[in-house]
């Protein structure tokens, strides 16, 4: 009965992944630990019995009309990015939403939980001193600061896994002075 992100441990990548009930299809396994941010305007979080199931098929229990009331899909644009060394992959997301704030919002943003394994690559966006796994924000000046941690020497690829019609996403490598349009190629 809430839309705030949850964060779970991904044992295959030795890292934490954040999921948004609004944008992701994800099912918790029985006994699976997770972190959740209770939205400030909610006194409790309820896990309704009708959400229980015995298979891994995602059911849409979050009514589409409720989603449409809370999140105007025509205004929200979701961008998923990955960082991979060919063996391990991490990810981050930013969402352009004119109704969001640049400040951290408990109901839509997720803090980046870093892996305790120093060899795991990590990808996140940044706003001030906050590192985000999910960063919902207005377009503003159009600049989203991307941060990365490289666990070891090697070749890494940054890719945009979500294409949004009519949008341009340009990665600017300030160290090498290179610009890459992630809509058309990986970096």
Secondary structure, DSSP 4 states (H G I P E B T S, - for coil): -----EEEEETTTTEEEEE-TTT----PPTT---EEPPPTT-S-----GGG--SSS-----S-HHHHHHHS-TTT-EEEEEEEE-SS-EEEEEEEE-TTS-SS--TTT-EEPPPPS-TTS-EEEEEETTEEEEEEEE--TTS--EEEEE-SSSS--EEEE----TT---EEEETTTTEEEETTT---
